[in-house]
Amino acid sequence: MRNPLQNAAAGNTLKSPGATPGSAGYTPGSAGETPGSAGRAAASLAELVTYRTVSSRAVAGVETDQFEAFIAALPRLYPAVHAALELERVNGHALLYRWPGSALAEDPAAAQRASVLMAHYDVVPAGDPGQWTQAPFSGHNDGTFLWGRGTLDDKGQLVAILEAAESLLRAGHAPAHDLYFSFGNNEETAGNSAAAAADLLAGRGVLPWLVLDEGGAVAGGAFPGVSRPAAVVGVAEKGILDVELLTRDQGGHASTPPRMGATARLARAITRIERSPFPQSLPEVTAEMLRRFCPHTPPPLRTVFANVALLRAPITWLFGRLGNETNAMTRTTVAITTLEGSSGANVLAATAKANANIRVAVGETVEGTVARLRKIIRDPKVELRVVEGNGPSPVSPNSAQWELLADCIGQVFPEAIITPYIMMGGTDSRRFTGICGTVYRFAPFFMDVRARGSIHAVDEKISLETLDRGVRFYETLMREL
């Protein structure tokens, strides 16, 4: 069945014009030039990376034409998907596909077996292009890696989903139950497009059986003492909270500075936050992760992990000192990300601002976190304003959905230890926890320490082998669903 592209809010039928790549210097190539789904996926991702779909909280900072061009390219790259699936525009530039299930006509209750696969195609700014080995929006393919902003976060996952669906459709596959693809356009900023998509499904009575978004990956070298890669599947994610710290003073000429002016007061507050980390704890999900690692660690650690119930306190203490990733598993973290002071080199600041980006640990609340921050700062003249935020997500259970995901991961990544974990970052999937109790977060890509470090940084790239395995994972999952 062929369906028009339709705007869910306005109900307008949209045309699908051809698109040209978003960056100069791109060499066009159709998805079919290289045989096989791996070649098509690489060619498609190479083009889609060239569209500068950088999200911003400031409307003026968004290149709307790049988002439109990205969307317009998809029907050309994935013709079978766009012939068979229904597509709606949500909240402007988010995309919601529906692949109708064959069982629905026979059993209306089959609508409750619908599943949602998620990704987002907006990206963070690339920074100084001169620091990149390959231009950040080039989509350069060197035969081993495909370079560019969004290759890992998260256009690569979107391409893997669509490529898997395209291949299955060409092979004549149809899902038994409805399958939705929800692709966000502002995950890196507001995330309200994902919320709109969840509300849309809820309004239609769709309560998904499974939701799978980006999140954990097949991580190499992430956990001390564990030699095998770990396929870490997020069963929950920390809350995300932005708090503005504001100090005020009279300002004036810098030749007669007062003691504890606006900038000094703000600096003292930041220093107190840095010196007073939030208390540690070891969530049960993390304890379960250690139990799963236990057989694959050397004897000293094996003994510790095998007795996690008895050694919870020293393990928690140790995690806080092994590294940034393990430390973040044990507590609410606070990062000062932006600073603003005087507008002139010889002018005293009348106001000074800083943004505290806080990741709220599972079991904590936004209100409790802000209260603790006030206690740490110990200065009523430092104003705190919650810019935006939400608490941690519910923990998804060990369920039939979990077993299905684990089986599919095991088929494609047999070398990996499969384990639940709590995500440090936030995803669009948190918007779906109100309509689904089994929300999981996993990117089917191998990422070593360097790859993980390139996300939101310079030289982001994905190996062609990794992209191919991602496509195979989604093909496996779609067949199993």
C-alpha positions in Angstrom: 0.0 0.0 0.0 1.4 3.4 -1.0 0.6 6.2 1.5 1.2 10.0 1.2 3.6 11.7 3.5 1.3 13.5 5.9 1.9 16.1 8.5 0.2 14.8 11.7 -0.5 18.2 13.0 -1.7 20.1 9.9 -2.9 17.1 7.9 -1.2 18.4 4.7 -0.2 16.0 1.9 3.4 16.5 1.2 5.4 16.0 -2.0 8.7 14.1 -1.9 11.1 16.1 -4.1 14.6 14.8 -4.8 17.3 16.2 -2.6 20.9 17.2 -3.1 23.4 16.5 -0.4 23.8 19.1 2.2 27.5 19.8 2.0 29.6 20.9 -0.9 32.1 18.4 -2.2 29.9 15.4 -1.8 30.1 12.8 -4.6 26.6 11.5 -5.4 25.9 7.8 -5.5 22.8 5.8 -5.3 22.2 3.3 -2.6 22.4 0.4 -5.0 25.8 1.1 -6.5 27.5 -1.2 -4.2 25.9 -4.6 -4.0 24.4 -5.9 -0.7 22.8 -4.2 2.2 26.2 -3.3 3.7 27.2 -1.3 0.6 23.8 0.4 0.4 23.9 1.3 4.1 27.3 2.9 3.8 26.3 4.8 0.7 23.1 6.1 2.3 24.8 7.1 5.6 27.6 8.8 3.6 25.0 11.0 2.0 22.8 11.6 5.1 25.8 12.8 7.1 26.2 15.6 4.7 23.0 17.2 5.8 23.7 19.6 8.6 20.8 18.7 10.8 22.2 20.5 13.9 19.5 21.0 16.5 19.5 24.1 18.6 17.3 25.6 21.3 17.4 28.8 19.4 15.1 28.7 16.4 17.5 30.9 14.4 20.2 28.4 14.9 18.4 25.6 13.0 19.0 25.2 9.3 15.5 24.1 8.4 16.4 23.5 4.8 18.9 20.9 5.9 16.2 19.0 7.8 13.8 19.2 4.9 16.5 17.9 2.5 17.3 15.0 4.8 13.7 14.0 4.9 13.3 14.4 1.1 16.3 12.1 0.5 14.8 9.1 2.4 12.2 8.0 -0.2 14.9 7.9 -2.9 17.3 5.9 -0.7 14.6 3.6 0.7 11.9 3.2 -2.0 10.5 -0.1 -0.7 10.1 1.3 2.8 8.2 4.4 1.5 6.0 2.3 -0.7 4.9 -0.1 2.0 5.0 1.9 5.2 2.8 4.8 6.3 4.7 8.0 7.2 3.6 11.0 9.3 5.5 14.2 10.1 5.3 14.9 13.8 6.0 18.3 15.4 7.4 19.6 12.2 10.4 17.5 11.4 10.1 14.3 13.4 9.1 11.1 11.4 6.8 8.3 12.5 6.6 5.3 10.2 4.0 2.5 10.7 4.6 -0.9 9.1 1.2 -2.6 9.4 1.2 -6.0 10.9 -0.5 -8.9 9.1 -2.1 -10.3 12.3 -4.1 -7.1 12.9 -7.0 -7.9 10.6 -7.5 -11.3 12.3 -7.0 -10.2 15.9 -7.7 -6.5 17.0 -5.7 -7.2 20.2 -2.6 -7.6 18.1 -2.3 -3.8 18.2 -1.0 -4.2 21.7 1.9 -6.2 20.3 3.2 -3.2 18.4 6.8 -2.4 18.8 8.7 0.9 18.4 12.2 1.2 17.1 13.7 4.6 17.7 16.6 6.8 16.5 17.2 10.5 16.0 18.8 12.3 13.1 19.6 15.7 14.7 23.2 16.2 15.7 25.3 18.4 17.9 27.5 21.1 16.5 30.8 19.9 15.0 33.0 22.6 16.5 36.1 23.7 14.6 36.3 21.7 11.3 40.0 22.2 11.3 40.4 19.8 14.2 38.8 16.9 12.3 40.8 14.5 10.3 38.0 14.5 7.7 35.5 17.3 7.4 32.7 16.7 9.9 29.9 16.8 7.3 31.8 15.1 4.5 30.5 11.6 4.9 34.0 10.5 3.8 34.4 6.7 3.3 38.0 5.6 3.5 37.2 1.9 3.0 37.4 1.1 6.7 35.5 4.0 8.4 32.8 6.4 7.4 33.5 9.8 8.9 31.3 12.6 10.1 29.0 14.1 12.7 26.1 11.7 13.4 27.7 8.5 12.2 27.4 7.1 15.7 25.0 9.5 17.3 22.6 8.7 15.7 22.2 8.7 12.0 24.0 5.4 11.8 21.2 3.7 13.9 18.5 5.3 11.7 20.2 4.0 8.6 20.6 0.5 10.1 16.8 0.4 10.9 15.8 1.6 7.4 18.3 -0.6 5.6 17.1 -3.7 7.5 13.5 -2.9 6.7 14.3 -2.2 3.0 16.1 -5.6 2.8 13.3 -7.5 4.5 10.7 -5.8 2.2 12.6 -6.8 -0.9 12.7 -10.3 0.4 8.9 -10.3 0.9 8.9 -10.2 4.7 5.9 -8.6 6.5 5.7 -8.3 10.3 3.0 -10.1 12.2 2.4 -7.1 14.4 2.5 -3.4 13.8 6.1 -2.0 13.8 6.7 1.7 14.3 9.9 3.7 13.5 10.1 6.9 15.5 12.9 9.2 14.3 13.4 12.4 16.3 14.6 15.7 15.1 15.5 17.4 18.4 16.8 14.7 20.8 20.0 16.7 21.4 18.0 19.7 22.7 14.3 19.7 23.7 13.2 16.1 22.9 9.6 17.3 22.6 9.2 15.7 19.2 9.5 12.3 20.8 7.0 13.3 23.4 4.6 14.3 20.6 5.1 11.0 18.9 4.3 9.1 22.2 1.2 11.2 22.7 0.1 10.5 19.2 0.4 6.8 19.7 -1.3 7.0 23.1 -4.2 8.9 21.6 -4.7 6.1 19.1 -4.7 3.4 21.8 -1.3 2.1 20.9 0.5 0.9 24.1 3.7 -0.7 22.7 4.9 -4.1 23.7 8.5 -3.1 23.2 10.4 0.2 22.7 14.0 0.2 21.7 16.1 3.3 21.3 19.8 4.2 21.2 21.8 3.8 24.4 24.3 1.2 25.4 26.4 -0.5 22.8 28.8 -3.4 22.4 31.5 -1.8 24.5 35.2 -2.8 24.4 37.5 -1.7 27.3 34.7 -0.1 29.3 35.0 -2.1 32.5 38.3 -2.8 34.3 39.3 -6.5 34.3 36.7 -7.5 31.8 38.5 -8.7 28.6 35.5 -9.5 26.5 33.3 -6.8 25.0 30.0 -6.1 26.8 26.7 -5.6 25.1 25.2 -3.2 27.6 21.5 -2.7 27.3 20.0 0.3 29.1 17.1 -0.7 31.3 16.8 2.8 32.7 18.4 6.2 32.3 19.4 8.9 34.6 17.4 12.1 34.8 18.7 15.2 33.1 18.6 18.5 34.8 19.9 21.9 33.8 20.2 24.4 36.6 21.4 28.0 36.1 23.6 29.5 38.8 23.3 33.3 38.9 25.1 35.9 41.0 24.6 39.7 40.9 26.7 42.7 41.8 26.8 46.5 41.1 29.4 46.1 38.3 31.6 49.1 37.5 35.2 49.7 36.5 37.7 46.8 36.9 40.3 49.2 38.4 38.4 49.2 41.7 37.2 45.6 42.2 35.2 44.7 45.3 35.8 41.6 47.3 33.5 38.7 46.4 32.0 40.3 43.3 29.6 38.4 41.0 32.3 36.3 39.3 34.2 35.5 42.5 31.0 34.4 44.2 30.1 32.2 41.3 33.6 30.7 41.2 33.3 29.9 44.9 30.0 28.2 44.3 31.4 26.1 41.4 34.4 25.1 43.5 32.2 24.0 46.3 30.2 21.8 43.9 33.4 20.3 42.6 34.7 19.5 46.1 31.4 18.0 47.3 30.2 15.2 45.0 26.8 13.7 45.5 26.7 10.6 47.7 27.4 7.2 46.2 25.2 4.1 45.9 25.2 0.9 43.9 21.9 0.3 42.2 20.6 -3.2 41.9 21.0 -3.0 38.1 24.7 -2.3 38.4 25.0 -5.1 40.9 23.4 -7.5 38.4 25.9 -6.2 35.7 28.8 -7.2 38.0 27.4 -10.7 38.6 27.2 -11.2 34.8 30.8 -10.0 34.4 32.0 -12.3 37.2 32.8 -15.4 35.1 34.8 -13.3 32.7 37.1 -11.5 35.1 40.5 -12.5 36.6 40.4 -14.2 40.0 40.7 -11.2 42.3 37.9 -9.4 40.7 35.9 -12.6 40.2 35.9 -13.1 43.9 34.7 -9.5 44.5 32.0 -9.6 41.9 30.7 -13.0 43.1 30.2 -11.5 46.5 28.7 -8.2 45.5 25.9 -8.5 48.1 28.5 -8.7 50.9 30.9 -6.3 49.4 28.5 -3.6 48.2 30.1 -0.8 50.2 33.7 -1.3 49.1 32.7 -2.0 45.5 30.8 1.3 45.5 33.8 3.1 46.9 36.1 1.5 44.3 33.8 2.4 41.4 34.0 6.0 42.4 37.8 5.9 41.9 38.3 3.7 38.9 37.4 6.3 36.3 34.8 8.7 35.1 32.5 6.1 33.5 32.4 3.9 36.6 32.1 6.9 39.0 29.0 8.1 37.1 27.4 4.7 37.7 27.3 5.3 41.4 26.0 8.9 41.9 24.3 12.0 40.6 26.9 13.9 38.7 27.2 17.7 38.2 29.1 19.3 35.2 29.5 23.0 34.8 29.1 23.5 31.1 28.7 27.2 30.3 30.0 30.3 31.9 29.0 34.0 31.3 30.4 37.1 33.0 31.4 40.5 32.0 31.1 41.8 28.4 34.4 43.7 28.5 38.0 43.0 29.7 38.0 46.1 32.0 34.3 45.9 33.1 33.1 44.3 36.3 30.4 41.8 35.8 27.0 42.9 37.1 25.8 39.4 36.7 27.6 36.1 36.3 26.0 32.9 35.2 26.9 29.2 34.9 24.9 26.2 33.8 25.1 23.0 35.8 24.2 20.0 33.7 23.1 17.3 36.2 22.5 13.6 35.6 20.1 12.5 38.4 20.7 9.0 39.7 18.0 6.4 39.7 16.2 6.6 43.0 16.7 10.4 43.3 14.4 13.3 42.4 14.7 16.6 40.7 13.5 18.4 43.8 15.9 16.6 46.1 18.8 17.2 43.8 18.2 21.0 43.7 17.8 21.1 47.5 21.2 19.3 47.9 22.8 21.7 45.4 21.7 24.6 47.5 23.1 22.9 50.6 26.4 22.3 48.9 26.7 26.0 47.7 25.8 27.4 51.1 25.3 30.9 49.8 21.8 32.5 49.6 23.2 35.1 47.2 23.7 32.5 44.5 20.4 32.1 42.7 19.4 28.7 41.4 16.9 28.4 38.5 15.8 25.1 37.0 16.0 25.6 33.2 14.6 22.3 32.4 14.7 18.8 33.6 13.2 15.4 34.4 13.8 12.7 36.9 15.3 9.3 36.1 13.2 6.8 34.1 11.6 3.7 35.6 13.6 0.5 35.5 12.4 -1.9 32.8 12.1 -5.4 34.0 13.8 -8.7 33.0 11.0 -9.7 30.7 10.1 -11.6 27.5 11.1 -8.5 25.7 14.5 -8.5 27.4 15.0 -12.2 26.5 14.1 -11.4 22.8 16.6 -8.6 22.7 19.3 -10.7 24.4 18.7 -13.5 21.9 19.0 -11.2 18.9 22.2 -9.6 20.3 23.7 -13.0 20.9 23.0 -14.0 17.3 24.9 -11.0 15.9 27.5 -10.4 18.7 28.2 -13.9 20.0 31.5 -12.7 21.6 29.7 -10.2 23.9 28.6 -10.5 27.5 25.0 -9.3 27.5 24.1 -7.3 30.6 21.6 -4.6 31.8 22.9 -1.2 32.9 21.8 2.3 33.8 22.4 4.8 31.0 24.4 7.9 32.0 23.0 10.0 29.2 19.4 10.7 28.1 17.5 9.5 25.1 14.2 10.2 23.4 12.9 6.9 24.8 12.3 8.4 28.2 9.2 10.1 26.6 7.8 6.6 25.9 7.9 5.3 29.5 4.4 6.6 30.1 2.9 4.3 27.5 5.3 1.3 27.7 6.8 -0.5 30.7 9.5 -2.3 28.7 11.7 0.4 27.2 15.3 -0.6 26.4 18.3 1.4 25.1 20.9 -0.3 22.8 22.8 0.7 19.7 23.9 -2.5 17.9 27.4 -1.1 17.2 30.8 -2.0 18.6 32.4 1.0 20.2 35.8 0.9 21.8 37.1 3.7 24.1 38.1 5.9 21.3 34.8 5.6 19.5 32.8 6.4 22.6 35.0 9.4 23.2 34.3 10.7 19.7 30.6 11.1 20.4 29.9 14.9 20.7 33.6 15.4 20.0 36.0 15.5 17.0 36.6 12.7 14.5 33.3 10.9 15.1 33.2 7.9 12.7 31.8 4.4 12.3 33.5 1.3 10.9 31.9 -0.2 7.9 31.9 -3.6 9.6 30.2 -2.2 12.6 27.5 -0.6 10.4 26.9 -3.9 8.7 26.4 -5.8 11.9 24.0 -3.1 13.0 21.9 -3.8 9.9 22.0 -7.5 10.6 20.9 -6.9 14.2 17.8 -5.1 13.1 17.1 -7.6 10.4 17.2 -10.3 13.1 15.1 -8.3 15.5 12.4 -7.5 12.9 12.2 -11.2 11.9 11.9 -12.3 15.5 9.2 -9.6 16.3 
